[in-house]
Amino acid sequence: MVVVLIRMKLAVLRHSMTGRRAFQMLTGALAGLVLAGGLIALVGRDHAVASLPFDLLGVGFALWAAGWLLGPALFGGGDETLRPEHFSLLSCTPRRLAAGLAGAAFVGVAPLVTLVAFAALVVAAVRTGLGAAATAVGALAVVLQLMVCVLASRLVTAALGQVMRSKAGAALAALVSAVVLAGLHSTWVLSPLAQSVLRTGFSGSFSAWGAALPSGWGVVAVRAAGEGRWPVVAAALAGLAVLALACWYGWAALLKRRLTTRRPNGRPARVTTGGWAKGPTTAVAARELRTWSRDLPRFHYLVFALCYALAFCLLPLAVGAPVFLPWTGTVFALWAAAIAANLYGEDGTELWGKMMIPGAERHDVRGRQLAWLLVAAPPTIVLTVAMVVLSGRYDLWPWLAALVPALLGGGAGVTVLVSVLRPSPLPDPHRRGGNLLENGIDFAQVLLVLILTAATAVPAYAAVRLGPVWAGPVVGLTGGVVLAWALGRVAATRLRSNAPELLLHLRTGVSPGRRRPAPALDLERLSRSKPSLGLDRLGLDLAPAGRRAYVVASLTLCWVPLVAQGVVPALMLTTGEITRSWFLALYLPPPLRWPTIIAMITLGSVLLVTGLSIGLYYLARSRRRQPLVDDRAGHTPSVP
């Protein structure tokens, strides 16, 4: 059965290597190989401390193992190419099915890239001259560690799938995901410590902890083999084998539970009337508020936004840098907007009901905006006031009074607009399982909302920086109100004019406005067709290759000069809490710092504006072209 499932997975992967999936798999493989190559290069170089390569391997392997264990919570459920439910009617025991699925789990890009990274252990054994026996032990340890990582990942994914059917489990998973992601985004805090470690090595206690973790048992085995301590070698390798077997047994037990028990969608919803809902807009807002509190994915993402804001702004305190503390509320506002980027995609075909009610689009959009503000504004204001009082930075009130309303208003407008223009289809709520890990998110959509929401605060930032003290709050409040109203109006207009196409997209995944009459089957053209990256959804399939590349590159990289090299060092200079890290302007003489920051913000803004302008131009062009194509083919245009 193992061979059959491996062949089946290979066939599925071979036939699914097209479009966005192929692009994501390719970019993920390249990123993983870069990280694996960096680890191999790091342990292969000469170090002043003889034990440092193995200590670095312990840290590196621990990070790779953490990625396998926590990756499903961060990126949505792990590898489900072969779903166990598809084999539930076969006459085989759950353990036999688990054995077959375990064999198939080692087929894919992620295990192959991890194997390359773990090969650094063999490189370290050869580089340090421990001998042929230690090299052979290292090769065996690499295989066992890969088995532990893959099987432990399956076990943790299955366990989280059971735990995350409740609000407590969803909140716990959100906390873990937020801390991990905030730690990855705050690696600049550890850069001075990393430089010191490369010169002097790790402390004895840290090395001992690294060796005690299962991710370090292979390193212990190789070092013991080089020293001739074979009982330690046997114990370390046997420990890895036993741990892998225990993970497989645990996964088989959870797999049996998954296949033989009914999967609930959550607690039955209590029927409430919502006494404050006196009109259609407030009725929609009341419904959305109940969804935010009862729907597990939305609750999970909301807790994630709160935990991420706290973790990201509190982590620099470990090195005595409270620079981000007063901005906790603004970080939460940004992520609260990002997690609401797919409001209509989450509702699925429920859009059909709105299409049957004349004028319901405007009330629905305004109600969603009101509900988002009621969810996001109170925590944003409380976090901002509390952290300002805690840090004692009362001099920042003009900045916060300008940026907070600008971000809240911009977020209320951007969320509904992106949700209408670029929805990501999900199964209807009543068709989803209780495991929210199965409901993945579109990270391109999240990144787009993050960038656009941050861009809405640029006028308020400029007003505080260049104008009198009162100008910033006035511009921030006025801009927030105007953006919320204007972007909501655009979203309602778009929803009214394009509701049938949007419903089709949510039902079938066909992009709105891209319907074409079915042509005759052209086998020659089919044989030479190229994989699509989904650019037709944005209209970029009409753009020349150079402009397509520019739009993708500019919207991906604009945050580096705009935020990382512009806004963040500007905040540091404004608050006086300066940590150089990788911020270019902070390494320059004082007279050149602000010009460099302004140049970086200008560069990032230019990349953002030009990329969006080109993308929107071709998106509008594709929309204008659609009725003409349908008319020529003798079909009635689907867009009025």
C-alpha positions in Angstrom: 0.0 0.0 0.0 2.9 2.3 0.7 4.1 2.0 -2.9 0.6 2.6 -4.3 0.1 5.8 -2.3 3.6 7.1 -3.2 2.8 6.5 -6.9 -0.6 8.2 -6.4 1.0 11.3 -4.8 3.6 11.5 -7.5 0.9 11.4 -10.1 -1.1 14.1 -8.3 1.9 16.3 -8.0 2.9 15.8 -11.6 -0.6 16.8 -12.9 -0.9 19.8 -10.5 2.3 21.5 -11.3 0.6 24.3 -13.2 -0.4 27.8 -12.5 -0.2 29.3 -9.1 0.6 26.0 -7.4 3.7 25.5 -9.5 4.8 29.0 -8.9 4.4 28.7 -5.1 6.1 25.3 -5.1 9.0 26.7 -7.1 9.5 29.8 -5.0 9.2 27.8 -1.8 11.8 25.3 -3.0 14.2 28.1 -4.0 13.8 29.8 -0.6 14.3 26.6 1.2 17.4 25.7 -0.8 18.9 29.2 -0.1 18.4 28.7 3.7 19.8 25.1 3.5 22.8 26.4 1.5 23.3 29.2 4.1 23.4 26.6 6.9 25.9 24.4 5.0 28.1 27.4 4.3 27.9 28.6 7.9 29.1 25.2 9.4 31.6 24.7 6.6 33.7 27.8 7.3 36.5 28.2 9.8 35.6 29.3 13.3 37.7 30.4 16.2 35.9 28.0 18.5 36.2 24.3 17.6 32.7 23.4 18.9 30.9 26.3 17.2 29.9 24.4 14.0 28.1 21.7 15.9 26.4 24.3 18.2 25.3 26.2 15.1 23.9 22.9 13.7 22.0 22.4 16.9 20.4 25.8 16.6 19.8 25.4 12.8 18.2 22.0 13.2 16.0 23.2 16.0 14.7 26.0 13.7 14.0 23.6 10.9 12.2 21.3 13.3 10.2 24.2 14.6 9.2 25.1 11.0 7.9 21.6 10.5 6.0 21.6 13.7 4.5 25.1 13.6 4.3 25.5 9.8 0.8 24.0 9.6 -0.5 26.5 12.2 1.0 29.4 10.2 0.3 28.4 6.7 -2.9 26.3 6.8 -3.0 22.6 7.6 0.2 21.1 6.1 0.3 18.7 3.2 -3.1 17.3 2.4 -2.4 16.1 -1.2 -3.8 12.7 -0.2 -6.6 13.2 2.3 -7.3 10.3 4.6 -11.1 10.6 4.0 -10.6 9.5 0.4 -9.5 6.1 1.7 -12.0 5.7 4.5 -14.0 3.0 2.7 -11.1 0.8 1.9 -10.7 -2.4 3.8 -7.6 -1.5 5.7 -6.9 -0.6 9.3 -6.0 3.0 10.3 -2.4 1.9 11.1 -2.0 0.4 7.7 -3.4 3.5 6.1 -1.1 5.6 8.3 1.9 3.6 7.1 1.0 4.3 3.5 0.3 8.0 4.1 3.6 8.2 6.1 5.5 6.8 3.1 3.8 9.3 0.8 4.6 12.2 3.3 8.3 11.8 2.4 7.5 12.6 -1.2 7.6 16.3 -2.0 9.6 19.4 -2.2 9.7 20.1 1.6 11.2 16.8 2.6 13.8 17.0 -0.2 14.9 20.5 0.8 15.0 19.5 4.5 17.2 16.6 3.6 19.6 19.0 1.9 19.7 21.2 5.0 20.3 18.2 7.3 23.2 17.2 5.1 25.1 20.0 6.8 25.7 17.4 9.6 27.7 15.2 7.2 29.5 18.3 5.9 30.5 19.3 9.5 31.7 15.7 10.2 34.0 15.8 7.1 35.1 19.4 7.6 36.2 18.8 11.2 38.0 15.6 10.4 36.1 13.3 12.7 36.6 10.3 10.5 34.7 7.9 8.3 32.8 6.3 11.1 31.4 9.7 12.3 30.5 10.6 8.7 28.5 7.3 8.4 26.8 8.0 11.7 26.0 11.5 10.4 24.4 10.1 7.2 22.2 7.7 9.3 21.3 10.5 11.7 20.2 12.8 8.8 17.7 10.1 7.7 16.4 9.6 11.2 16.0 13.3 11.9 14.1 13.7 8.7 11.8 10.9 9.7 11.2 12.6 13.1 10.5 16.0 11.6 8.0 14.7 9.0 6.1 12.3 11.3 6.1 14.8 14.2 4.7 17.4 11.8 1.9 15.0 10.9 1.2 14.3 14.6 1.2 18.0 15.6 -1.0 18.8 12.6 -3.5 16.1 13.5 -3.5 17.2 17.2 -4.0 20.8 16.3 -6.8 19.8 14.0 -8.6 18.3 17.1 -7.7 21.1 19.4 -8.6 23.9 17.1 -12.3 23.0 16.9 -12.8 25.2 20.0 -12.2 28.8 20.7 -9.6 28.0 23.4 -7.6 25.9 20.8 -8.0 28.6 18.2 -6.7 31.2 20.6 -3.8 29.0 21.6 -2.8 28.3 18.0 -3.1 32.0 17.2 -0.8 32.9 20.1 1.9 30.4 19.0 1.7 31.5 15.3 1.8 35.2 16.3 4.9 34.8 18.6 6.7 32.8 15.9 6.0 35.2 13.1 6.8 38.3 15.3 10.0 36.6 16.3 10.9 36.1 12.6 10.1 39.8 11.9 12.2 40.9 14.9 15.4 39.0 14.0 17.2 42.4 13.8 17.0 42.4 17.6 19.3 39.3 17.7 21.8 40.5 15.2 24.3 41.9 17.8 24.0 38.7 19.8 24.6 36.6 16.7 27.7 38.6 15.8 29.0 38.1 19.3 28.3 34.3 19.2 30.2 33.9 15.9 33.3 35.4 17.6 33.2 33.8 21.1 30.8 30.8 20.7 27.8 29.8 22.7 27.7 29.5 26.5 28.0 26.0 28.0 24.4 26.0 29.2 23.0 27.0 25.8 25.0 24.2 24.1 23.7 21.7 26.7 20.1 22.7 26.0 20.7 22.4 22.2 22.1 18.9 22.7 19.2 17.9 24.9 16.6 18.7 22.3 15.7 15.9 19.9 16.8 18.1 17.0 20.3 17.9 18.5 20.6 14.2 19.0 22.1 13.6 15.6 24.8 16.2 16.4 25.5 14.4 19.7 25.8 11.1 17.9 28.3 12.5 15.4 30.4 14.1 18.0 30.3 11.0 20.2 31.4 8.9 17.2 34.3 11.1 16.6 35.4 10.7 20.2 34.8 6.9 20.2 31.9 7.0 22.7 29.7 4.3 21.0 27.2 3.8 23.8 26.2 7.5 23.4 26.0 7.0 19.6 23.7 4.1 20.0 21.5 5.9 22.6 21.2 9.0 20.4 20.3 7.1 17.2 17.9 4.8 19.1 16.2 7.8 20.7 15.6 9.3 17.2 14.2 6.0 15.9 11.9 5.5 19.0 10.7 9.1 18.7 9.9 8.6 15.0 8.0 5.4 15.8 6.1 7.1 18.7 5.1 10.0 16.4 3.8 7.5 13.9 1.7 5.6 16.5 0.3 8.9 17.8 -0.6 10.0 14.3 -2.3 6.6 13.6 -4.4 7.0 16.7 -5.5 10.5 15.7 -6.1 9.3 12.2 -8.5 6.7 13.5 -10.3 9.3 15.5 -10.5 11.5 12.4 -12.0 8.8 10.3 -14.4 7.3 12.8 -15.9 10.3 14.6 -18.2 13.0 13.3 -16.4 16.3 12.7 -18.4 19.1 14.3 -18.5 22.6 12.8 -18.7 24.2 16.3 -21.3 24.9 18.8 -24.9 25.6 17.7 -25.4 29.3 17.2 -27.6 31.0 19.7 -30.4 33.0 18.1 -30.1 36.6 19.2 -32.1 39.6 18.0 -29.5 42.3 18.5 -31.7 45.0 20.0 -29.5 47.9 18.8 -29.9 46.9 15.1 -32.7 49.3 14.0 -32.0 49.4 10.2 -30.4 47.4 7.4 -26.9 48.7 7.9 -26.9 48.1 11.7 -28.5 44.7 11.1 -25.6 43.7 8.8 -23.2 45.1 11.5 -24.8 43.0 14.2 -24.6 39.9 12.0 -20.9 40.6 11.3 -20.2 41.1 15.0 -21.7 37.7 15.8 -19.6 36.2 13.0 -16.4 37.7 14.4 -17.1 36.2 17.8 -18.5 32.8 16.7 -16.7 31.9 13.5 -13.5 30.0 14.4 -11.3 31.2 11.5 -12.3 34.9 12.1 -11.8 34.5 15.9 -8.5 32.8 15.3 -7.2 35.6 13.0 -8.4 38.3 15.4 -6.5 36.8 18.3 -3.5 36.4 16.0 -3.6 40.2 15.2 -3.7 41.1 18.9 -0.9 38.6 19.9 1.3 39.6 17.0 1.0 43.3 17.8 2.0 42.6 21.5 4.8 40.2 20.6 6.3 42.4 17.9 6.3 45.5 20.0 7.4 43.8 23.3 10.2 41.6 21.9 12.7 44.6 21.4 12.5 45.1 25.2 14.8 42.1 25.5 17.6 44.3 24.2 16.5 47.4 26.0 14.8 49.0 22.9 11.3 50.2 23.8 11.0 52.0 20.4 7.9 50.1 19.2 6.0 50.1 22.4 3.8 53.2 21.7 3.0 51.9 18.3 1.3 48.6 19.4 -2.1 49.9 18.6 -1.2 50.9 15.0 0.4 47.5 14.4 -2.8 45.9 15.6 -4.9 48.1 13.3 -2.8 47.1 10.3 -3.1 43.4 11.0 -6.8 43.7 11.9 -7.3 45.1 8.4 -5.1 42.3 6.8 -7.1 39.5 8.4 -10.4 41.0 7.1 -9.1 41.1 3.5 -11.5 38.2 2.4 -14.8 39.1 3.9 -16.9 38.1 0.8 -14.7 35.1 0.1 -15.3 33.7 3.6 -19.1 34.1 3.2 -19.1 32.1 -0.1 -22.3 31.8 -2.1 -24.2 33.6 0.6 -23.8 36.5 -1.8 -26.8 35.1 -3.7 -29.2 36.4 -1.0 -27.9 40.0 -1.4 -28.4 39.8 -5.2 -32.1 39.2 -4.6 -32.6 42.4 -2.6 -32.5 45.7 -4.5 -30.0 48.1 -3.0 -28.7 45.6 -0.5 -25.1 46.1 -1.7 -24.7 49.5 -0.1 -26.1 48.5 3.3 -24.0 45.3 3.3 -20.7 47.2 2.6 -21.5 49.9 5.1 -22.5 47.3 7.7 -19.3 45.4 7.3 -17.3 48.6 7.6 -19.2 49.5 10.8 -18.6 46.0 12.3 -14.9 46.1 11.4 -14.6 49.5 13.1 -16.4 48.2 16.2 -14.0 45.2 16.3 -10.7 47.0 15.5 -11.1 50.6 17.0 -11.5 49.8 20.7 -8.4 47.5 21.0 -6.4 49.9 18.9 -7.2 52.9 21.1 -6.8 51.0 24.4 -3.4 49.5 23.3 -2.2 53.0 22.1 -3.2 54.8 25.3 -1.9 52.0 27.6 1.5 51.6 25.9 2.0 55.4 25.8 1.4 55.6 29.5 3.6 52.5 30.1 6.5 53.9 28.1 6.0 57.5 29.2 6.3 58.8 25.6 3.6 61.5 25.8 5.5 63.6 23.3 4.3 61.2 20.6 0.6 62.2 20.9 0.6 64.2 17.6 1.8 61.2 15.7 -0.6 58.8 17.3 -3.5 61.1 17.1 -2.8 61.4 13.3 -2.0 57.9 12.4 -4.6 56.0 14.5 -7.7 57.5 12.8 -6.0 57.4 9.4 -5.3 53.7 9.7 -8.7 52.9 11.1 -10.5 54.8 8.3 -8.2 53.5 5.7 -8.6 49.9 7.0 -12.4 50.2 7.0 -12.2 51.2 3.3 -9.4 49.0 2.0 -10.8 45.7 3.5 -14.2 45.9 1.7 -12.7 47.1 -1.5 -10.0 44.4 -1.8 -12.6 41.8 -0.7 -14.8 42.8 -3.6 -12.1 43.3 -6.2 -9.9 40.3 -5.3 -11.8 37.7 -3.3 -10.2 34.3 -2.5 -12.9 31.6 -2.8 -13.4 29.4 0.2 -16.0 26.6 0.9 -19.3 27.8 2.2 -19.4 28.0 6.0 -21.8 25.1 6.3 -19.5 22.9 4.2 -16.3 23.6 6.2 -15.0 21.1 8.8 -14.3 22.1 12.4 -10.6 22.1 11.7 -9.8 25.7 10.8 -6.3 24.7 9.6 -8.1 23.4 6.5 -9.2 26.9 5.6 -6.1 28.5 4.3 -5.5 32.2 3.6 -4.2 34.0 0.5 -1.0 35.7 1.6 -0.9 37.8 -1.5 -4.3 39.2 -0.5 -3.1 39.8 3.1 0.1 41.5 1.9 -1.9 43.7 -0.5 -4.1 44.9 2.3 -1.2 45.6 4.6 0.5 47.7 2.0 -2.6 49.7 1.0 -3.7 50.3 4.6 -0.2 51.5 5.5 -0.3 53.8 2.4 -3.5 55.4 3.6 -1.6 56.9 6.6 1.1 58.6 4.4 -0.8 62.0 4.2 -1.2 62.0 8.0 2.5 61.2 8.5 3.5 64.0 6.1 1.2 66.5 7.8 2.7 65.8 11.2 6.2 65.9 9.8 5.9 69.0 7.8 3.0 71.0 9.3 2.1 72.5 12.6 1.1 70.3 15.6 -2.6 70.5 15.0 -2.4 69.6 11.3 -1.6 65.9 11.8 -4.7 65.0 13.8 -6.9 67.0 11.5 -5.5 65.4 8.4 -5.6 61.9 9.9 -9.2 62.2 11.1 -10.4 63.8 7.9 -8.4 61.4 5.7 -9.7 58.4 7.6 -13.3 59.5 7.2 -13.0 60.4 3.6 -11.2 57.1 2.7 -13.7 55.0 4.6 -16.6 56.7 2.8 -15.0 56.8 -0.7 -13.5 53.3 -0.8 -16.8 51.9 0.7 -18.7 53.6 -2.1 -16.4 52.2 -4.8 -16.8 48.7 -3.2 -20.6 49.0 -3.1 -20.7 50.2 -6.8 -18.4 47.4 -7.9 -20.5 44.8 -5.9 -23.7 46.1 -7.5 -22.3 46.0 -11.1 -20.4 42.8 -10.8 -22.3 40.6 -8.4 -23.1 37.7 -10.9 -19.4 37.4 -11.9 -18.4 37.6 -8.2 -20.8 34.9 -7.3 -19.5 32.7 -10.2 -16.0 33.2 -8.9 -16.9 32.3 -5.3 -18.7 29.1 -6.6 -16.2 27.9 -9.2 -13.0 29.9 -8.8 -13.5 31.5 -12.3 -12.1 35.0 -12.2 -14.8 37.8 -12.4 -15.1 39.5 -15.7 -12.9 36.9 -17.5 -15.6 34.6 -19.0 -15.1 33.7 -22.6 -17.2 31.6 -25.0 -15.8 28.1 -25.0 -13.6 27.6 -28.1 -13.1 24.4 -30.1 -10.5 22.1 -28.6 -7.1 22.9 -30.1 -4.8 20.0 -29.2 -1.7 21.7 -30.8 -2.3 24.9 -28.8 -3.0 22.8 -25.6 0.3 21.0 -26.0 2.3 24.2 -26.1 0.3 26.1 -23.5 2.3 27.6 -20.7 1.4 27.5 -17.0 -0.7 30.5 -15.8 0.3 32.3 -12.6 -3.2 33.7 -12.1 -2.3 37.0 -13.6 -5.5 37.1 -15.7 -7.4 37.8 -12.4 -5.6 41.2 -12.3 -5.7 41.8 -16.1 -1.9 41.5 -16.3 -2.1 38.9 -19.0 -2.7 41.8 -21.3 0.5 43.6 -20.3 3.9 43.1 -21.9 6.3 40.8 -20.0 8.4 43.7 -18.8 5.5 45.6 -17.3 4.1 42.4 -15.7 7.5 41.8 -14.1 7.7 45.4 -12.9 4.3 45.3 -11.2 5.0 42.0 -9.4 8.5 43.2 -8.3 7.4 46.7 -7.3 4.4 45.6 -5.2 6.6 42.9 -3.6 9.6 45.0 -2.8 8.1 48.5 -2.1 7.8 47.8 1.6 11.5 47.5 2.0 12.4 51.2 1.3 9.0 52.5 2.3 8.6 50.8 5.7 11.8 49.0 6.7 14.3 51.7 5.5 11.9 54.7 5.7 9.1 54.7 8.3 10.9 52.6 11.0 14.1 54.6 11.1 12.0 57.8 11.0 10.1 56.7 14.1 13.4 55.8 15.8 14.8 59.3 15.1 11.6 60.9 16.2 11.4 59.0 19.5 15.2 59.1 20.2 15.3 55.3 20.7 17.9 54.4 18.0 18.9 50.8 17.2 21.1 50.7 14.1 20.6 47.0 13.1 20.1 47.0 9.3 18.7 50.5 8.9 20.9 52.3 6.3 20.1 55.9 7.4 21.2 55.3 11.0 24.7 54.4 9.9 25.1 57.8 8.1 26.2 61.1 9.6 23.4 63.0 11.2 23.0 65.6 8.4 22.4 62.8 5.9 19.9 60.7 7.9 16.7 62.6 7.2 17.5 63.1 3.5 18.2 59.3 3.2 14.9 58.5 5.0 12.9 60.8 2.7 14.6 59.4 -0.3 13.7 55.8 0.8 10.1 56.7 1.5 9.9 58.5 -1.8 11.4 55.4 -3.6 9.0 53.1 -1.9 6.0 55.3 -2.6 7.0 55.6 -6.2 7.2 51.8 -6.5 3.9 51.3 -4.8 2.0 54.0 -6.8 3.5 53.1 -10.2 2.9 49.3 -9.6 -0.7 49.9 -8.5 -1.3 52.3 -11.4 0.0 49.9 -14.0 -1.9 47.0 -12.5 -5.2 49.0 -12.2 -4.8 50.3 -15.8 -4.7 46.7 -17.2 -7.4 45.6 -14.8 -9.7 48.3 -16.1 -8.6 47.5 -19.7 -9.5 43.8 -19.2 -12.9 44.8 -17.9 -13.6 47.1 -20.8 -12.5 44.4 -23.3 -14.8 41.7 -22.0 -18.2 43.0 -23.3 -16.6 43.5 -26.8 -15.4 40.0 -26.9 -18.8 38.6 -25.8 -20.6 40.8 -28.4 -18.3 39.6 -31.3 -19.1 36.0 -30.3 -22.8 36.6 -30.3 -23.3 36.3 -26.6 -25.0 38.7 -24.3 -22.4 40.6 -22.1 -22.5 39.4 -18.5 -21.6 42.9 -17.2 -24.2 45.6 -17.7 
